[in-house]
Amino acid sequence: DAMPGYAMTMLKIDDPEVVATSGKTHHPVVAYTGQSGDRVTGTVFAITRDELQHADDYEVDAYRRDRVVLESGV
C-alpha cells in the first residue's frame, strides 16, 4: 500500500540512550508534506494493541503516530 502526501526524511536523535541502542544519530521517519506527488510505499501489518503500545513506548518524544487513509482506501 502507500501513504499519499507523505515523504521519507531523517530525524536527528538527541537522546543518548536511543543513539547508543541504535548506533545512529539520525533515524528515518515518514513526514506529511501534503504534496500530491509524494507517497511512501510499504506493507500494512495487523498488530495487537500491546504491540502498538510497545512501539509507542520505544519511540522518542519527537515521534508521533497519525491515523491516515492509505492509497487503497484503508
Phi and psi in degrees as a GROMACS rama.xvg file:
@    title "Ramachandran Plot"
@    xaxis  label "Phi"
@    yaxis  label "Psi"
@TYPE xy
-149.025  154.343  ALA-2
-106.927  101.874  MET-3
-72.4828  144.297  PRO-4
81.3431  13.2038  GLY-5
-124.647  156.643  TYR-6
-142.213  155.454  ALA-7
-80.81  140.558  MET-8
-146.752  176.174  THR-9
-112.743  139.492  MET-10
-112.346  127.092  LEU-11
-73.1089  129.562  LYS-12
-102.101  123.092  ILE-13
-100.542  -14.7038  ASP-14
-74.3961  113.659  ASP-15
-60.9846  -30.6065  PRO-16
-67.6689  -40.0894  GLU-17
-67.6363  -41.708  VAL-18
-62.6329  -41.9805  VAL-19
-64.6233  -38.9224  ALA-20
-70.3915  -45.2183  THR-21
-88.4102  -24.6508  SER-22
76.9676  11.4859  GLY-23
-132.103  142.772  LYS-24
-91.7171  -12.5017  THR-25
-131.917  134.985  HIS-26
-120.329  144.458  HIS-27
-72.9074  139.909  PRO-28
-137.978  159.77  VAL-29
-101.157  128.792  VAL-30
-125.722  141.038  ALA-31
-72.0747  130.081  TYR-32
-113.596  -26.9579  THR-33
76.4698  -0.0501023  GLY-34
-83.4995  127.804  GLN-35
-63.3061  -24.9138  SER-36
-82.9119  -9.98655  GLY-37
-89.2582  141.449  ASP-38
-161.221  144.816  ARG-39
-115.618  123.209  VAL-40
-95.5727  153.571  THR-41
-177.258  -163.634  GLY-42
-117.792  135.982  THR-43
-90.2094  128.908  VAL-44
-114.101  142.466  PHE-45
-89.3251  122.035  ALA-46
-129.32  162.24  ILE-47
-84.4571  165.795  THR-48
-59.8136  -38.7024  ARG-49
-63.9333  -41.2458  ASP-50
-65.2221  -40.2697  GLU-51
-64.26  -42.8555  LEU-52
-63.4783  -39.8278  GLN-53
-60.7506  -43.0109  HIS-54
-64.5498  -43.3605  ALA-55
-62.0571  -40.4168  ASP-56
-65.1699  -32.9959  ASP-57
-72.2413  -37.0761  TYR-58
-71.5654  152.629  GLU-59
-78.6565  167.852  VAL-60
-61.3376  -23.5839  ASP-61
-70.4721  -16.5259  ALA-62
-86.5469  152.255  TYR-63
-146.295  156.415  ARG-64
-106.698  128.765  ARG-65
-117.853  149.546  ASP-66
-91.2067  127.115  ARG-67
-132.684  157.097  VAL-68
-96.2197  121.54  VAL-69
-78.467  167.752  LEU-70
-56.41  -32.355  GLU-71
-75.888  -10.5129  SER-72
99.0358  -9.66516  GLY-73
